[in-house]
């Protein structure tokens, strides 16, 4: 009696792209963006009815290794150790031990191996490597839509950038004059928060400054400009500024 591994399915597949590697010794690479569902296919066949057990194991950087799912051919049950990992119970006896990963996160990156045990003999099919080659686009917001100030009044302008990956990002505050043909000035004395990483692996940060209203700012726009690998062109969010003079500046005297 012999066991014959079959490739009725590609060893790796996902919504964005699948790149099969011709050699069995090289893992297939699956490129995926975040928050997507990914199938990692594992197919096998036997030339006789046999009791088959399956394990999916994840190997990550630093040598960290963990078991995700285990199927026992004796009990015909799946033991799930990872909450977002699934196998289709009815398909396993048919030779399909594929793994479904739901809502992919950065921490899911690594090498996935499908390990089979058939009548006491443990064998491994091709491994699959998940990489995140699809950057995630940031969302950009400013804390105000428009601003009406009295000369000398101060207001904090905050540009918040959320849900981007990888963390390399360029954020600038620009002071744009009324005349569109003039080159905008880069705002100085801008402060930055540190990158904050969310549970799904994307990042958020903010850049802010304190605006002291001047009559020279009246009619100008302050623009937050964000450039990131995920964007075909920079994202811009602007706030129009209106500045009024004080009563004394207008020539009025207090009563």
C-alpha positions as CSV (number, residue, x, y, z in Angstrom):
1,X,0.0,0.0,0.0
2,X,1.3,3.4,-0.8
3,X,0.2,7.0,-0.3
4,X,0.4,9.4,-3.3
5,X,0.3,13.1,-2.6
6,X,-1.9,14.9,-5.1
7,X,-2.1,18.5,-6.2
8,X,-5.7,18.7,-7.2
9,X,-5.6,22.2,-5.9
10,X,-2.7,24.7,-6.0
11,X,-0.8,24.7,-2.8
12,X,-1.5,28.3,-2.2
13,X,-4.1,30.7,-3.4
14,X,-5.6,34.0,-2.4
15,X,-7.9,36.8,-3.8
16,X,-5.0,39.1,-4.9
17,X,-2.6,36.7,-6.6
18,X,-1.2,33.2,-6.6
19,X,2.3,32.4,-7.7
20,X,3.0,28.7,-7.9
21,X,6.7,27.7,-7.6
22,X,7.6,24.9,-9.9
23,X,9.7,23.0,-7.3
24,X,8.1,21.0,-4.5
25,X,11.0,22.1,-2.3
26,X,10.1,25.8,-2.6
27,X,7.1,27.1,-0.7
28,X,4.3,28.7,-2.8
29,X,3.9,32.4,-2.1
30,X,0.6,34.0,-1.5
31,X,0.3,37.8,-1.7
32,X,-2.5,39.3,0.2
33,X,-3.7,42.6,1.6
34,X,-5.1,43.0,5.0
35,X,-8.7,42.2,6.2
36,X,-9.2,39.6,3.4
37,X,-10.0,35.9,3.4
38,X,-7.3,33.6,2.1
39,X,-7.4,29.9,1.1
40,X,-4.3,27.9,1.5
41,X,-4.9,24.7,-0.4
42,X,-3.7,21.2,0.6
43,X,-4.8,18.2,-1.5
44,X,-3.9,14.6,-1.2
45,X,-5.0,11.2,-2.5
46,X,-4.6,7.6,-1.4
47,X,-4.9,4.4,-3.4
48,X,-7.0,2.8,-0.7
49,X,-9.4,3.9,2.1
50,X,-7.3,5.1,5.0
51,X,-7.5,7.0,8.2
52,X,-6.1,10.5,7.7
53,X,-5.1,13.1,10.2
54,X,-4.2,16.7,9.3
55,X,-2.3,19.5,11.0
56,X,-1.7,23.0,9.9
57,X,1.4,24.6,11.4
58,X,2.6,28.2,11.2
59,X,6.3,29.1,11.3
60,X,7.1,32.8,11.8
61,X,10.2,34.9,12.1
62,X,12.4,34.2,15.1
63,X,11.6,30.5,14.9
64,X,8.2,30.8,16.6
65,X,6.1,27.8,15.6
66,X,2.5,27.2,16.5
67,X,-0.2,24.7,15.5
68,X,-3.3,26.3,14.0
69,X,-5.7,23.4,13.4
70,X,-5.7,19.7,13.9
71,X,-8.1,17.1,12.3
72,X,-8.3,13.6,13.7
73,X,-9.3,10.9,11.3
74,X,-10.3,8.6,14.2
75,X,-12.8,11.0,15.7
76,X,-13.5,13.0,12.5
77,X,-13.3,16.2,14.5
78,X,-11.3,19.4,14.0
79,X,-9.5,21.0,17.0
80,X,-9.3,24.7,16.4
81,X,-6.5,26.6,18.1
82,X,-6.6,29.7,16.0
83,X,-10.0,31.6,16.0
84,X,-9.8,32.8,12.4
85,X,-8.6,29.5,10.9
86,X,-11.1,27.0,9.4
87,X,-11.2,23.7,7.5
88,X,-14.2,22.2,5.8
89,X,-14.8,18.9,7.7
90,X,-16.8,17.2,4.9
91,X,-14.0,17.8,2.4
92,X,-11.1,16.2,4.3
93,X,-12.1,12.6,3.6
94,X,-12.3,13.5,0.0
95,X,-8.6,14.7,-0.1
96,X,-9.1,18.4,0.5
97,X,-7.4,19.6,3.7
98,X,-7.4,23.3,2.6
99,X,-7.1,26.0,5.3
100,X,-9.3,29.2,5.3
101,X,-7.8,32.2,7.0
102,X,-10.4,34.9,7.6
103,X,-9.7,38.6,8.0
104,X,-6.0,38.5,7.4
105,X,-3.8,40.5,9.8
106,X,-0.1,41.4,9.7
107,X,0.6,39.0,12.5
108,X,-0.6,36.1,10.1
109,X,2.5,36.6,8.0
110,X,4.7,33.5,7.9
111,X,5.1,30.0,6.4
112,X,2.1,27.6,6.6
113,X,2.7,23.8,6.4
114,X,0.1,21.1,5.8
115,X,1.2,17.9,7.7
116,X,-0.6,14.7,7.0
117,X,-0.6,11.5,9.0
118,X,-1.8,8.4,7.1
119,X,-1.8,5.1,9.0
120,X,0.9,6.3,11.3
121,X,3.1,7.8,8.6
122,X,3.6,11.5,8.8
123,X,4.2,13.4,5.6
124,X,4.2,17.1,4.6
125,X,2.8,18.7,1.5
126,X,4.2,21.9,0.0
127,X,4.4,24.8,2.4
128,X,2.7,28.2,1.7
129,X,4.2,31.6,2.5
130,X,1.9,34.6,3.1
131,X,3.5,38.0,2.5
132,X,1.9,41.4,2.6
133,X,2.9,43.0,-0.7
134,X,-0.3,45.1,-0.9
135,X,0.1,48.3,1.2
136,X,-3.0,49.5,3.0
137,X,-4.3,53.0,2.1
138,X,-4.5,55.5,4.9
139,X,-7.6,57.5,5.9
140,X,-6.8,61.2,6.5
141,X,-8.9,63.6,8.6
142,X,-8.4,67.1,10.0
143,X,-10.0,68.1,13.3
144,X,-11.9,71.1,11.8
145,X,-13.5,71.8,8.4
146,X,-13.3,75.6,8.6
147,X,-11.9,78.1,11.0
148,X,-13.0,81.6,11.9
149,X,-10.6,83.3,14.4
150,X,-9.9,86.7,15.8
151,X,-6.4,88.1,15.3
152,X,-4.1,86.7,17.9
153,X,-6.4,83.8,18.8
154,X,-4.8,80.4,18.9
155,X,-6.1,77.1,17.6
156,X,-4.6,73.6,17.4
157,X,-4.8,72.0,13.9
158,X,-4.5,68.2,13.9
159,X,-4.1,65.9,10.9
160,X,-4.8,62.3,11.9
161,X,-3.7,59.5,9.6
162,X,-5.2,56.0,10.3
163,X,-5.1,52.4,9.0
164,X,-2.0,52.4,6.8
165,X,0.6,49.7,6.2
166,X,3.6,49.7,6.1
167,X,4.5,52.4,8.7
168,X,6.7,54.5,6.4
169,X,4.7,57.6,5.6
170,X,5.2,61.3,4.9
171,X,2.9,63.9,6.4
172,X,3.3,67.7,5.9
173,X,1.3,70.7,6.8
174,X,1.3,73.4,4.1
175,X,0.1,77.0,4.2
176,X,-1.5,77.7,0.8
177,X,-1.9,81.3,-0.3
178,X,-5.0,82.8,-1.9
179,X,-3.4,82.9,-5.3
180,X,-3.3,79.3,-6.5
181,X,-0.2,79.9,-8.7
182,X,2.0,80.7,-5.7
183,X,4.1,77.9,-4.1
184,X,2.7,76.9,-0.7
185,X,4.9,77.2,2.4
186,X,5.7,74.2,4.6
187,X,4.5,74.9,8.1
188,X,7.3,74.9,10.7
189,X,7.2,73.8,14.3
190,X,4.9,70.9,13.5
191,X,4.9,68.1,16.1
192,X,4.3,64.4,15.5
193,X,2.9,61.5,17.5
194,X,4.5,58.1,17.5
195,X,3.2,55.4,15.2
196,X,0.4,53.4,17.0
197,X,-0.2,49.9,15.8
198,X,-3.7,48.5,15.9
199,X,-4.7,44.9,16.5
200,X,-4.8,44.1,12.8
201,X,-1.2,45.4,12.3
202,X,-2.0,48.7,10.6
203,X,-0.7,52.0,11.9
204,X,-2.0,55.4,12.9
205,X,-0.3,58.7,13.7
206,X,-1.0,62.4,13.8
207,X,0.8,65.7,13.0
208,X,-0.3,68.9,14.6
209,X,0.7,72.6,15.3
210,X,-0.6,75.6,17.1
211,X,-1.9,78.3,14.7
212,X,-1.8,81.9,16.1
213,X,-4.2,83.8,13.9
214,X,-2.8,86.7,11.9
215,X,-4.6,88.9,9.4
216,X,-2.1,87.6,6.8
217,X,-3.8,84.2,7.2
218,X,-7.2,85.5,6.2
219,X,-8.4,83.6,3.1
220,X,-5.5,81.1,3.2
221,X,-5.9,77.4,3.4
222,X,-3.9,75.0,5.6
223,X,-3.5,71.7,4.0
224,X,-2.4,68.3,5.3
225,X,-0.5,66.4,2.6
226,X,0.0,62.7,3.0
227,X,2.2,60.5,0.8
228,X,2.3,56.7,1.2
229,X,3.4,53.6,-0.9
230,X,-0.3,52.6,-1.2
231,X,-1.4,55.9,-2.8
232,X,-1.1,56.7,-6.6
233,X,-0.8,60.4,-5.6
234,X,-0.7,62.2,-2.3
235,X,-3.9,62.7,-0.3
236,X,-4.8,66.3,0.7
237,X,-7.2,67.6,3.3
238,X,-7.6,71.3,3.8
239,X,-9.2,73.8,6.1
240,X,-10.0,77.4,5.1
241,X,-9.1,80.1,7.6
242,X,-10.9,83.4,8.2
243,X,-9.2,85.9,10.5
244,X,-11.0,89.0,11.8
245,X,-9.3,92.0,13.3
246,X,-10.0,93.0,17.0
247,X,-12.3,96.0,17.7
248,X,-9.3,98.1,18.7
249,X,-7.5,97.2,15.5
250,X,-10.6,98.4,13.6
251,X,-10.4,101.9,15.3
252,X,-13.2,101.3,17.9
253,X,-12.6,102.5,21.4
254,X,-14.0,100.7,24.4
255,X,-16.9,102.6,26.2
